[in-house]
Amino acid sequence: MDPVTLVVTALEEGAKVGLAGTATKLIADAYDTLKGQVVRLLGRNGAHDAQDLALVEQVDGSSEDSQTKLAEQLAAVGVDDPTQQAAQRLLDLLRTAGSKYSINAPDAKGLMIGDSNTQHNTYN
């Protein structure tokens, strides 16, 4: 995913979770950090912070125009590494928050994840 799409997608998904009222403090903090990074980037273009913040806060999935406008402005100024990292962190947090299980089993054999499963393994 290109950097501009990554940032716009992260802002949109973060806003949706925030509007639904299901965001944890960690997700809310990551979202606020990303918003701050984007406002800082847009400020390089000579716009005012209040206008930039309003544009960023309009990206909630309800208006494609605001997403397009933000994407165009981000493409014009360029997305730096800290902003990309903040966007990726937010998306990672949203991805793990939406799952029921958090599994880390790199060496597992015959592993089944889920509720009410039956599994019979034969190891030779």
C-alpha positions in Angstrom: 0.0 0.0 0.0 1.4 3.4 -0.9 2.1 5.8 1.9 -0.8 8.2 1.1 -3.3 5.4 1.0 -1.9 3.9 4.2 -2.4 7.2 6.1 -5.9 7.9 4.7 -7.0 4.3 5.4 -5.7 4.4 8.9 -7.4 7.7 9.6 -10.7 6.4 8.2 -10.6 3.2 10.1 -9.6 4.9 13.3 -12.4 7.4 13.0 -14.9 4.6 12.4 -13.9 2.9 15.6 -13.9 6.2 17.5 -17.4 7.0 16.3 -18.6 3.5 17.2 -17.3 4.1 20.7 -15.3 0.9 20.8 -11.8 2.4 20.8 -9.5 1.5 23.6 -7.2 4.1 25.1 -4.3 2.7 23.2 -6.2 2.9 19.9 -7.4 6.5 20.7 -3.8 7.5 21.6 -2.5 6.0 18.3 -5.2 7.8 16.3 -4.5 11.1 18.0 -0.8 10.7 17.3 -1.5 10.0 13.6 -3.8 13.0 13.4 -1.1 15.2 14.9 1.5 13.9 12.4 -0.8 14.5 9.5 -1.6 18.1 10.6 2.1 18.7 11.0 2.8 17.5 7.5 0.0 19.5 6.0 1.3 22.6 7.9 4.4 22.4 5.7 2.2 23.4 2.8 1.4 26.7 4.4 -2.2 25.9 5.5 -3.5 26.7 8.9 -3.6 24.1 11.7 -7.3 24.6 12.3 -8.1 24.0 8.6 -5.8 21.0 8.5 -7.3 19.4 11.6 -10.8 20.0 10.2 -9.9 18.2 7.0 -8.3 15.3 8.9 -11.3 14.9 11.2 -13.7 14.8 8.2 -12.0 11.6 7.0 -14.4 9.1 8.6 -15.6 7.1 5.7 -18.8 9.1 5.2 -17.4 11.4 2.5 -15.2 10.4 -0.3 -14.5 14.0 -1.2 -12.7 14.6 2.1 -10.6 11.5 1.6 -9.7 12.5 -1.9 -8.8 16.1 -0.8 -6.7 14.8 2.0 -5.0 12.3 -0.2 -4.2 15.0 -2.8 -2.7 17.3 -0.1 -0.6 14.4 1.4 0.7 13.5 -2.0 1.7 17.2 -2.6 3.7 17.4 0.7 4.8 13.8 0.9 4.4 11.4 3.7 7.4 11.0 6.0 8.5 7.8 7.8 7.2 8.7 11.3 3.7 9.4 9.8 3.8 6.1 7.9 4.9 4.3 11.1 2.1 5.9 13.1 -0.5 4.9 10.4 0.8 1.3 10.3 0.8 1.1 14.1 -2.8 2.3 14.2 -3.9 -0.3 11.6 -2.0 -3.0 13.5 -3.8 -2.1 16.7 -7.2 -2.0 15.0 -6.5 -5.4 13.4 -5.6 -7.1 16.8 -8.4 -5.3 18.7 -11.0 -6.8 16.3 -9.9 -10.4 16.8 -11.1 -12.6 19.6 -7.8 -14.4 20.0 -4.3 -13.2 20.1 -2.1 -16.2 19.1 1.6 -16.4 18.8 2.5 -20.0 18.1 5.3 -20.2 15.6 6.4 -23.7 16.5 3.0 -25.3 17.1 2.0 -28.5 15.4 -1.6 -29.6 15.0 -2.9 -26.3 16.4 -6.6 -25.5 16.2 -7.9 -22.1 17.2 -11.6 -21.5 17.9 -14.5 -22.4 20.1 -16.1 -25.9 20.3 -13.6 -27.6 17.9 -12.7 -31.2 17.9 -9.3 -32.4 16.6 -7.6 -35.7 16.6 -3.9 -35.7 15.8 -1.7 -38.7 15.1 2.0 -38.0 15.0 4.3 -40.7 13.5 
